[in-house]
């Protein structure tokens, strides 16, 4: 008679055999800019469509290639929430296989134990949870405002509203800020089920005459945030915009840091520009950079800022009808994300320059 321990090797062999029999979609992580956006988009689409994916050459275009902590965290969350099977999930790995399963967890907490970006994890997890019609409450501990990723305020203010226009509803709550290098930020997000993505047609130059400014600092005197706000407001007003809502706060944090966000959102436009403070960089320079980039979006006639386009445009391939959005500067991230969307959905897309903007159209497959 077999004992349970005798069955363990047999079960492992069966699992390996089944994995070999799975038909994977192959994604080359070195495509385009060769960054983490390819992996995040592929994981999200794998869960949404139920198609297993194999990603190789992960982050091949980066100075330090392979999986980083936030990529491993995204895989762990998606794997646990959707009862998925995966291999190669460790920091530094350049190849991952991922087989999505059915929703299993409705609540999860993960401490990334570094300043790994919380918002980059949410880029993969929020659309996946919503579009498999699974309500999810997720707590993440890590970096809320860190380099090479959207700040928490940008995600909560601009991304959340744009997703809502597409039919994806989620709420966030921040209990603590997390700056580089210690992290320690704590964010809870609640994702509601979405029955279908709504197409977006925001292809007319919007009228933007007012912008809001949010300025934060942590483990620094509040005058740092006040100086960021003053600089941002001065540049916006010199550019012909009124400054509406103004928020200045000094936050609890484990590492010093600061951020500023300039934003304006409405039914036909979703624009935001954020900037991080750093050691040796004057607060006035931080505020000026965010404001000048925002004014560039407004003067170009864009309806969607460049970073937001990277996040929402590929998801429009899942809508029941065509979409069109006006973007100031389509990025290599956008091209990479469309490349992945086409692999999973056979959609068609185009980017056509129209003066100072580009008209991005998406036609589902």
C-alpha positions as CSV (number, residue, x, y, z in Angstrom):
1,X,0.0,0.0,0.0
2,X,1.3,3.4,-0.9
3,X,1.8,6.1,1.7
4,X,1.3,9.8,0.9
5,X,5.0,10.4,0.9
6,X,5.5,7.8,-1.8
7,X,3.1,9.7,-4.1
8,X,5.0,13.0,-4.0
9,X,7.6,12.1,-6.7
10,X,4.8,10.6,-8.9
11,X,2.7,13.8,-8.5
12,X,5.7,15.9,-9.4
13,X,6.4,13.9,-12.5
14,X,2.7,14.2,-13.6
15,X,2.8,17.9,-13.1
16,X,6.0,18.2,-15.2
17,X,4.4,16.0,-18.0
18,X,1.2,18.2,-18.0
19,X,3.3,21.4,-18.2
20,X,5.1,20.0,-21.3
21,X,1.8,19.3,-22.9
22,X,0.5,22.8,-22.4
23,X,0.4,25.0,-25.5
24,X,2.1,28.2,-24.5
25,X,2.1,31.6,-26.2
26,X,5.7,32.6,-26.5
27,X,6.7,36.2,-25.7
28,X,10.2,37.6,-26.3
29,X,11.0,39.9,-23.4
30,X,13.7,41.7,-25.5
31,X,11.1,43.1,-27.9
32,X,11.2,46.9,-28.3
33,X,12.5,48.6,-25.2
34,X,13.0,45.2,-23.6
35,X,11.7,46.3,-20.1
36,X,9.4,45.0,-17.4
37,X,6.3,46.4,-19.2
38,X,6.3,43.4,-21.5
39,X,6.2,41.0,-18.7
40,X,3.4,42.8,-16.8
41,X,1.3,43.1,-19.9
42,X,1.8,39.5,-20.8
43,X,0.9,38.3,-17.2
44,X,-2.2,40.4,-17.1
45,X,-3.4,39.2,-20.6
46,X,-2.6,35.6,-19.7
47,X,-5.0,35.8,-16.7
48,X,-7.7,37.7,-18.6
49,X,-7.7,35.4,-21.6
50,X,-6.9,32.1,-19.8
51,X,-4.0,31.5,-22.2
52,X,-0.7,30.1,-20.7
53,X,2.4,32.2,-21.6
54,X,6.1,31.7,-21.7
55,X,8.3,34.8,-21.5
56,X,12.0,34.6,-22.3
57,X,14.8,37.2,-22.4
58,X,13.0,39.1,-19.5
59,X,14.2,42.8,-19.3
60,X,17.0,42.0,-21.7
61,X,17.2,45.7,-22.6
62,X,18.1,46.8,-19.1
63,X,21.5,47.2,-17.5
64,X,20.6,44.6,-14.9
65,X,18.4,42.1,-16.8
66,X,16.0,39.5,-15.4
67,X,13.2,39.6,-12.8
68,X,13.3,42.3,-10.1
69,X,11.4,42.2,-6.8
70,X,8.2,43.9,-8.2
71,X,8.1,41.4,-11.1
72,X,8.4,38.4,-8.7
73,X,5.7,40.0,-6.5
74,X,3.3,40.4,-9.5
75,X,3.8,36.7,-10.3
76,X,3.3,35.7,-6.7
77,X,0.1,37.7,-6.3
78,X,-1.4,36.5,-9.7
79,X,-0.3,33.0,-9.0
80,X,-2.0,32.9,-5.6
81,X,-5.1,34.8,-6.4
82,X,-5.8,32.8,-9.6
83,X,-4.5,29.4,-8.5
84,X,-1.9,29.5,-11.2
85,X,1.2,27.4,-11.9
86,X,4.5,29.0,-12.8
87,X,8.2,28.3,-13.1
88,X,11.3,30.5,-13.0
89,X,9.9,32.9,-10.5
90,X,13.0,34.2,-8.7
91,X,15.0,37.4,-8.8
92,X,17.4,37.4,-11.7
93,X,15.5,34.8,-13.7
94,X,15.3,35.6,-17.5
95,X,12.6,33.0,-18.3
96,X,9.1,32.4,-16.8
97,X,6.3,30.1,-17.6
98,X,2.8,30.9,-16.3
99,X,-0.4,28.9,-16.5
100,X,-3.4,30.9,-15.2
101,X,-6.1,29.1,-13.2
102,X,-9.5,30.1,-11.8
103,X,-10.0,32.7,-9.0
104,X,-9.0,31.3,-5.6
105,X,-8.3,34.1,-3.2
106,X,-10.5,37.2,-2.5
107,X,-8.0,38.7,0.0
108,X,-4.2,38.8,0.1
109,X,-1.4,40.7,1.8
110,X,2.2,40.8,0.5
111,X,5.2,42.5,2.0
112,X,7.9,43.0,-0.7
113,X,10.4,43.9,2.0
114,X,12.1,46.5,-0.2
115,X,11.1,49.7,-2.0
116,X,9.8,47.6,-5.0
117,X,7.1,49.5,-6.7
118,X,3.6,48.9,-5.5
119,X,2.1,50.7,-8.5
120,X,3.9,48.5,-11.0
121,X,2.5,45.4,-9.3
122,X,-1.0,47.0,-9.5
123,X,-0.5,47.6,-13.3
124,X,-0.6,43.8,-13.8
125,X,-3.0,42.8,-11.0
126,X,-5.9,45.3,-11.2
127,X,-7.0,44.7,-14.8
128,X,-6.5,40.9,-14.4
129,X,-8.7,40.7,-11.3
130,X,-11.4,43.0,-12.6
131,X,-11.7,41.3,-16.0
132,X,-12.0,37.8,-14.6
133,X,-14.9,39.2,-12.6
134,X,-13.2,38.6,-9.3
135,X,-13.5,41.0,-6.4
136,X,-10.1,41.3,-4.8
137,X,-8.8,43.1,-1.6
138,X,-5.0,43.3,-1.8
139,X,-2.6,44.9,0.7
140,X,0.9,45.6,-0.6
141,X,3.9,46.8,1.4
142,X,6.8,48.3,-0.5
143,X,7.5,51.5,-2.5
144,X,4.8,54.0,-3.1
145,X,6.8,56.8,-4.7
146,X,10.0,55.4,-6.2
147,X,12.0,55.9,-9.4
148,X,11.0,54.5,-12.8
149,X,7.3,54.0,-11.8
150,X,4.1,56.0,-11.3
151,X,3.7,57.6,-7.9
152,X,0.8,56.5,-5.7
153,X,-0.9,59.8,-6.2
154,X,-0.7,59.5,-10.0
155,X,-2.1,56.0,-9.9
156,X,-5.0,57.0,-7.5
157,X,-5.8,60.3,-9.2
158,X,-5.3,59.7,-12.9
159,X,-5.1,56.0,-13.6
160,X,-8.1,55.2,-11.3
161,X,-10.4,57.7,-13.1
162,X,-9.3,56.6,-16.6
163,X,-9.9,52.9,-15.7
164,X,-13.3,53.9,-14.3
165,X,-14.2,55.4,-17.7
166,X,-13.3,52.0,-19.3
167,X,-15.5,50.1,-16.8
168,X,-12.7,49.0,-14.3
169,X,-13.6,50.1,-10.8
170,X,-11.1,50.0,-7.9
171,X,-10.4,52.0,-4.8
172,X,-7.1,52.6,-2.9
173,X,-6.1,53.6,0.6
174,X,-2.6,54.5,1.7
175,X,-1.6,54.1,5.3
176,X,2.1,55.0,4.9
177,X,4.5,56.3,2.2
178,X,7.4,54.2,1.0
179,X,10.4,55.9,-0.5
180,X,13.7,54.4,-1.7
181,X,15.7,52.7,-0.3
182,X,13.7,51.2,2.6
183,X,10.2,51.2,1.2
184,X,7.8,50.3,4.0
185,X,4.8,52.0,2.2
186,X,1.5,50.3,2.8
187,X,-1.4,50.4,0.3
188,X,-4.7,48.6,0.2
189,X,-6.6,48.3,-3.1
190,X,-10.1,46.9,-3.6
191,X,-10.9,45.8,-7.2
192,X,-14.5,45.2,-8.3
193,X,-15.6,42.8,-11.0
194,X,-15.8,44.3,-14.5
195,X,-18.2,42.6,-17.0
196,X,-16.7,44.3,-20.1
197,X,-14.2,47.0,-21.1
198,X,-15.9,50.0,-22.6
199,X,-14.3,51.5,-25.7
200,X,-12.9,55.0,-25.4
201,X,-13.2,57.7,-28.1
202,X,-11.4,60.7,-26.8
203,X,-9.9,62.0,-30.0
204,X,-10.8,65.7,-29.9
205,X,-8.5,68.4,-28.5
206,X,-9.8,69.0,-24.9
207,X,-10.2,72.4,-23.2
208,X,-8.0,72.3,-20.1
209,X,-7.9,75.6,-18.2
210,X,-7.3,74.4,-14.6
211,X,-5.0,71.9,-12.9
212,X,-4.7,70.4,-9.4
213,X,-1.4,70.0,-7.5
214,X,-0.5,67.5,-4.8
215,X,2.9,67.9,-3.1
216,X,4.2,65.4,-0.5
217,X,7.3,64.8,1.5
218,X,8.3,62.2,4.1
219,X,11.0,62.4,6.8
220,X,11.7,66.0,5.5
221,X,10.5,69.4,6.7
222,X,7.1,70.3,5.3
223,X,8.7,73.4,3.7
224,X,10.1,71.0,1.0
225,X,6.6,70.1,-0.1
226,X,5.5,73.8,0.1
227,X,8.4,74.8,-2.1
228,X,7.5,72.1,-4.7
229,X,3.9,73.3,-4.7
230,X,4.9,77.0,-5.1
231,X,7.2,76.2,-8.0
232,X,4.6,74.0,-9.7
233,X,1.9,76.6,-9.3
234,X,4.1,79.5,-10.6
235,X,4.9,77.6,-13.8
236,X,1.3,76.5,-14.4
237,X,0.0,80.1,-13.9
238,X,2.7,81.5,-16.2
239,X,1.5,79.0,-18.8
240,X,-2.0,80.3,-18.6
241,X,-3.6,77.7,-16.3
242,X,-5.5,78.3,-13.0
243,X,-4.4,76.2,-10.1
244,X,-7.4,74.5,-8.5
245,X,-7.0,72.0,-5.7
246,X,-3.8,72.3,-3.7
247,X,-2.6,69.6,-1.3
248,X,0.6,69.8,0.8
249,X,1.4,67.1,3.3
250,X,4.4,65.8,5.4
251,X,4.1,62.0,5.5
252,X,5.2,59.2,7.8
253,X,8.0,57.2,6.1
254,X,11.0,55.0,6.7
255,X,13.2,56.9,4.2
256,X,13.3,60.6,3.2
257,X,11.6,61.4,-0.1
258,X,9.2,63.7,-1.9
259,X,6.8,63.9,-4.9
260,X,4.6,66.3,-6.7
261,X,1.7,65.6,-9.1
262,X,0.0,68.0,-11.5
263,X,-3.2,66.6,-12.9
264,X,-6.5,67.4,-14.7
265,X,-9.2,64.9,-15.5
266,X,-12.6,65.0,-17.1
267,X,-14.9,63.0,-19.3
268,X,-12.7,63.6,-22.4
269,X,-9.2,63.9,-20.9
270,X,-7.0,62.3,-18.3
271,X,-3.7,64.1,-17.9
272,X,-1.1,63.8,-15.2
273,X,2.6,64.6,-14.7
274,X,4.5,63.5,-11.6
275,X,8.0,64.1,-10.4
276,X,10.1,62.7,-7.6
277,X,12.5,64.6,-5.4
278,X,16.0,63.3,-4.9
279,X,19.1,64.2,-2.9
280,X,20.8,67.3,-4.2
281,X,17.8,68.3,-6.4
282,X,16.1,71.5,-5.3
283,X,12.4,71.4,-4.5
284,X,11.9,74.2,-7.0
285,X,13.3,72.1,-9.8
286,X,11.1,69.1,-8.9
287,X,8.0,71.3,-9.1
288,X,9.0,73.0,-12.3
289,X,9.7,69.7,-14.1
290,X,6.2,68.3,-13.3
291,X,4.5,71.6,-14.4
292,X,6.5,72.0,-17.6
293,X,5.7,68.4,-18.8
294,X,2.0,69.0,-17.9
295,X,1.9,72.2,-19.9
296,X,3.4,70.4,-22.9
297,X,0.6,67.8,-22.8
298,X,-2.0,70.6,-22.6
299,X,-0.5,72.7,-25.4
300,X,-0.2,69.6,-27.7
301,X,-4.0,68.9,-27.4
302,X,-3.4,65.4,-26.0
303,X,-6.4,63.7,-24.2
304,X,-4.2,61.1,-22.5
305,X,-0.7,61.6,-21.0
306,X,2.1,59.4,-22.3
307,X,2.4,57.2,-19.3
308,X,-1.3,56.6,-19.0
309,X,-1.5,55.6,-22.7
310,X,1.0,52.8,-22.0
311,X,-1.4,51.4,-19.4
312,X,-4.9,51.8,-21.0
313,X,-4.4,51.5,-24.7
314,X,-3.5,47.7,-24.8
315,X,-6.6,46.9,-22.6
316,X,-8.8,48.6,-25.2
317,X,-8.1,45.6,-27.5
318,X,-10.5,43.7,-25.2
319,X,-13.4,46.2,-25.7
320,X,-16.3,45.2,-28.0
321,X,-15.7,48.1,-30.3
322,X,-13.0,50.4,-31.7
323,X,-11.3,53.1,-29.6
324,X,-9.3,56.2,-30.4
325,X,-7.2,58.4,-28.0
326,X,-4.9,61.4,-28.6
327,X,-1.4,61.0,-27.1
328,X,1.4,63.6,-27.1
329,X,4.4,61.3,-27.4
330,X,3.7,57.5,-28.0
331,X,6.4,55.7,-26.2
332,X,8.3,52.5,-26.9
333,X,6.5,51.1,-23.9
334,X,3.2,51.6,-25.8
335,X,4.5,49.8,-28.9
336,X,5.7,46.9,-26.7
337,X,2.4,46.6,-24.9
338,X,0.5,46.6,-28.2
339,X,2.8,43.9,-29.5
340,X,1.7,41.7,-26.5
341,X,-2.0,42.6,-26.9
342,X,-1.9,41.5,-30.5
343,X,-0.3,38.1,-29.5
344,X,-3.2,37.4,-27.2
345,X,-6.1,39.1,-29.0
346,X,-5.2,39.5,-32.7
347,X,-6.2,43.1,-32.4
348,X,-5.2,45.8,-34.9
349,X,-3.8,49.2,-33.9
350,X,-2.3,52.3,-35.6
351,X,-0.5,55.4,-34.5
352,X,-0.9,58.4,-36.8
353,X,0.8,61.7,-36.3
354,X,-1.6,64.7,-36.4
355,X,0.4,67.9,-35.8
356,X,1.7,67.9,-32.2
357,X,-0.1,64.7,-31.2
358,X,-0.6,61.2,-32.3
359,X,-4.0,59.6,-32.8
360,X,-3.9,56.0,-31.5
361,X,-6.6,53.7,-32.7
362,X,-7.4,50.2,-31.5
363,X,-9.6,47.7,-33.2
364,X,-10.3,44.5,-31.4
365,X,-9.5,41.2,-33.1
